[in-house]
């Protein structure tokens, strides 16, 4: 997603010059010819990531514009521009919250470095704030990324449920961000700032589930060399998040039901029950009603947990949120990896938005992480996501003066010829091959070129995916996509 720079200057020539420099590097540029115009543009809700602010303007000066912005709560990084270079004026602007300054006329490299540094500084401050809220248990629904109708419904339900102590069950596929929603419930409730304890019920060995949840006394069983409080007592006063609650053994489900009904637990080996004050938020990627019908989950516990259900949408159901998610992941991984990637190129965002993301937000997060590590350009390119786009990275450029490739003896296939005629039209006797044989070879070649990414294969061949899978079966090419492709023909 291109970053937007607001250029505030009363000189139209200066604005056009800066615009030419920035657009050449992939930035979007909007103009304001005075301070009042700049404030009005920000108040209109227009997207602005960085502000280039001239200090000497008629009417509302740059200094006053900066003060007005901060007073109205606009925290975009501001770079001040001056023609005089007066140190006192610049110092005042920096004290008012500007992050950098340069003197007109400035070299294009100086402008670009200043803007990129401002973006990195803004991203760093945002990430620090996010981590502080996460550690303090104060993440709210305002921190959830996405404005799609599906996410708007999640936020609206979550905010209402958070205001009470009602048990909440979050359902949805793996990787949709159920724990993030649970943390927002906690941070939006009156328990914010108190313990938030997350337990993955499916990752605990069955013989240790009861001890980990409810605790045990010293000597209560072999190996119990110390007293252990358990997750319920760790979360006392706060929120206990039971992820994959459907994986709990039936005997532990009985004790969990009692803990919910009586607000007390029985640690293993304890002589008396222990009172606890815990708000329960649970999550599952399974159909618990089906598990109840099959006898794998207690019906009474299901009704106790499923008082206020929230369905977390799959990423393919909220495609319009993909650009915002990519932008957030780019900011985070830039900081972690010490990179300066600005965002994703428009064509990259196009195929990322169109992709189905079977692994949901977690898969997108990992894909962006890998792309950030690979990226050499300011914007992420399709070849930075080879397993999704099917586009291979371009070969590295050979520096001028470097020795050419070593000659190889023997016959070498012509790359140019292979690119022009990779599928044979004529047979060994010079006759046309059958259409079915040519079609089979063409599909086989397309699957190889696009690494089994069947959506891309279908798009390039100009046929529907169902038609493609049918032709794959008819031509006996199933082995080419089993296990290795991005989309198995299931």
Residue pairs with C-beta under 8 A, 6 or more apart in sequence:
1 323
1 324
1 326
1 327
1 343
1 344
1 349
2 26
2 27
2 28
2 342
2 343
2 346
3 27
3 28
3 49
3 50
3 119
3 342
3 343
4 27
4 28
4 29
4 30
4 46
4 47
4 48
4 49
4 50
5 22
5 27
5 28
5 29
5 30
5 48
5 49
5 50
5 51
5 52
5 115
6 30
6 31
6 32
6 38
6 41
6 42
6 48
6 50
6 51
6 52
6 76
7 15
7 18
7 19
7 29
7 30
7 31
7 32
7 52
8 31
8 32
8 33
8 34
8 35
8 37
8 38
8 51
8 52
8 53
8 54
8 57
8 62
8 65
9 15
9 18
9 33
9 52
9 54
9 57
9 81
10 33
10 34
10 54
10 57
10 58
11 54
12 33
14 54
14 104
15 31
15 33
17 105
18 29
18 52
18 111
19 29
19 31
21 108
21 111
21 112
22 29
22 111
22 112
22 115
23 29
25 112
25 378
26 342
26 345
26 378
26 379
27 115
27 342
30 41
30 46
30 48
32 38
32 41
34 57
34 58
34 59
34 60
35 57
35 59
35 60
35 61
35 62
35 64
35 65
35 68
36 59
36 60
38 51
38 53
38 65
38 69
39 60
39 65
39 68
39 69
39 72
41 48
42 48
42 69
42 72
42 74
42 76
43 72
48 76
49 76
49 77
49 119
49 122
50 76
50 77
50 78
50 79
50 115
50 118
50 119
50 122
51 69
51 76
51 77
51 78
51 79
52 79
52 81
52 111
52 115
53 62
53 65
53 66
53 78
53 79
53 80
53 81
53 98
54 62
54 80
54 81
54 82
55 61
55 62
55 63
55 80
55 81
55 82
55 89
55 90
55 93
56 62
56 82
56 83
56 84
57 65
60 68
62 80
62 81
62 93
63 89
63 92
63 93
63 96
66 78
66 80
66 93
66 96
66 97
66 98
67 96
69 76
69 78
70 96
70 97
76 122
77 99
77 118
77 119
77 121
77 122
78 97
78 98
78 99
78 118
79 98
79 99
79 100
79 101
79 102
79 114
79 115
79 118
80 90
80 93
80 94
80 98
80 100
80 101
81 101
81 102
81 103
81 104
81 106
82 89
82 90
82 101
82 103
82 104
83 103
83 104
84 103
85 103
90 101
93 101
94 101
99 117
99 118
99 121
100 114
100 117
100 118
102 110
102 111
102 114
116 340
116 342
119 342
120 334
120 335
120 340
123 331
123 332
123 334
123 335
124 335
126 331
127 331
127 332
127 335
130 143
133 139
133 140
133 143
133 187
134 183
136 193
137 183
137 186
137 187
137 191
137 192
137 193
137 194
137 195
137 196
137 238
138 187
138 192
138 193
139 180
139 183
139 184
139 186
139 187
140 184
140 187
140 188
140 192
141 155
141 158
141 159
141 162
141 184
141 188
143 184
143 187
144 151
144 154
144 155
144 177
144 180
144 181
144 184
145 321
145 324
145 325
145 328
146 318
146 320
146 321
146 324
146 325
147 320
147 321
147 324
148 313
148 318
148 319
148 320
148 321
150 313
150 317
150 318
151 313
151 318
151 321
154 181
154 310
154 311
154 312
154 313
157 308
157 310
158 168
158 181
158 184
158 185
158 188
158 310
159 188
161 168
161 185
161 308
161 310
162 184
162 185
162 186
162 188
162 189
163 188
163 189
163 190
165 279
166 307
166 308
167 260
167 280
167 281
167 282
167 304
167 305
167 306
167 307
167 308
168 182
168 185
168 280
168 281
168 282
168 307
168 308
168 309
168 310
169 245
169 282
169 283
169 284
169 288
169 305
169 306
169 307
169 308
169 309
169 310
170 178
170 181
170 182
170 281
170 282
170 283
170 284
170 309
170 310
170 312
171 178
171 283
171 284
171 285
171 288
171 309
171 310
171 311
171 312
172 178
172 283
172 285
172 311
172 312
172 313
172 314
173 285
173 312
173 314
173 360
174 285
174 359
174 360
174 362
175 359
175 360
175 361
175 362
175 363
176 312
176 313
176 314
176 315
176 360
176 361
177 312
177 360
177 361
177 362
178 243
178 283
178 285
178 312
179 198
179 241
179 243
179 283
181 310
181 312
182 196
182 198
182 239
182 241
182 243
182 281
182 283
183 196
183 241
185 239
185 281
186 192
186 196
186 238
186 239
186 241
186 279
186 281
189 239
189 279
191 237
191 238
191 239
191 279
194 237
194 238
194 239
195 234
195 235
195 236
195 237
195 238
195 239
196 235
196 238
196 239
196 241
197 231
197 234
197 235
197 238
197 239
197 240
197 241
198 241
198 243
199 212
199 213
199 231
199 240
199 241
199 242
199 243
200 243
200 244
201 209
201 242
201 243
201 244
201 245
201 246
201 247
201 248
202 243
202 244
202 247
203 244
204 212
206 249
209 248
209 249
209 252
210 251
210 252
210 255
210 268
211 224
211 228
211 230
211 268
212 230
212 231
213 230
213 231
213 232
213 252
213 255
213 256
214 230
214 232
214 255
214 259
214 265
214 266
214 267
214 268
215 227
215 228
215 229
215 230
215 232
215 233
215 265
215 267
215 268
215 270
215 274
216 224
216 227
216 228
216 230
216 267
216 268
216 269
216 270
217 224
217 227
217 267
217 268
217 269
217 270
218 224
218 225
218 226
218 227
218 269
219 225
219 269
220 267
220 268
220 269
220 270
221 268
221 269
224 268
224 269
228 267
229 267
230 265
230 267
231 240
232 240
232 259
232 265
232 276
232 278
233 265
233 274
233 276
235 276
235 278
236 276
236 277
236 278
237 277
237 278
238 278
238 279
239 278
239 279
239 280
239 281
240 278
240 279
240 280
240 281
241 281
241 282
241 283
242 248
242 280
242 281
242 282
242 283
243 282
243 283
244 283
244 284
244 285
244 286
245 282
245 283
245 284
245 288
245 305
246 284
246 286
246 288
246 291
246 296
246 297
248 256
250 296
250 298
253 297
253 298
253 301
254 298
255 265
255 266
256 301
257 298
257 300
257 301
257 304
258 264
258 265
258 266
259 265
259 276
259 278
260 280
260 301
260 304
260 305
261 304
262 273
263 275
263 276
263 277
263 278
264 273
264 274
264 275
264 276
265 273
265 274
265 276
266 273
266 274
267 274
280 305
282 305
288 297
288 302
288 305
288 306
289 302
291 297
291 302
292 298
292 299
292 302
314 357
314 360
315 321
315 322
315 357
315 360
315 361
315 363
315 364
316 356
316 357
319 353
319 354
320 353
322 349
322 352
322 353
322 364
323 344
323 349
323 353
325 361
325 364
325 365
326 343
326 344
326 349
326 352
326 364
326 368
326 380
327 343
327 344
329 364
329 365
329 368
329 369
329 372
330 341
330 342
330 343
330 344
330 368
330 372
330 380
333 339
333 368
333 369
333 372
334 340
334 341
334 372
337 372
337 373
339 372
339 373
339 375
340 378
341 372
341 375
341 378
341 379
341 380
342 378
342 379
343 379
343 380
344 352
344 379
344 380
345 379
345 380
345 381
345 382
347 382
348 379
348 380
348 381
348 382
348 384
348 385
348 389
351 382
351 385
351 388
351 389
352 364
352 367
352 385
352 388
354 455
355 388
355 455
356 455
356 487
357 363
357 364
359 366
367 385
367 387
367 388
368 380
370 384
370 385
371 380
371 384
371 385
372 380
374 384
374 393
375 381
375 384
382 389
382 391
383 389
383 391
383 392
383 393
383 394
384 393
385 391
386 392
386 393
386 451
387 451
387 453
387 486
388 453
388 486
389 453
389 456
390 449
390 450
390 451
390 453
390 456
390 457
398 404
422 445
423 438
423 441
423 442
423 445
424 433
424 438
424 441
425 432
425 433
425 438
426 432
426 433
427 433
436 475
439 471
439 475
440 475
440 477
442 461
443 457
443 461
443 468
443 471
443 472
443 475
443 477
444 475
444 477
444 480
446 457
446 460
446 461
447 454
447 457
447 472
447 477
447 480
447 481
447 485
448 480
450 456
450 457
450 460
451 484
451 485
451 486
452 480
452 481
452 484
452 485
452 486
452 487
453 485
453 486
453 487
454 465
454 468
454 469
454 481
454 485
454 486
454 487
454 489
455 465
455 486
455 487
457 468
458 464
458 465
458 467
458 468
461 468
463 471
469 489
472 478
472 480
472 481
472 489
473 489
478 489
481 487
481 488
481 489
482 488
482 489
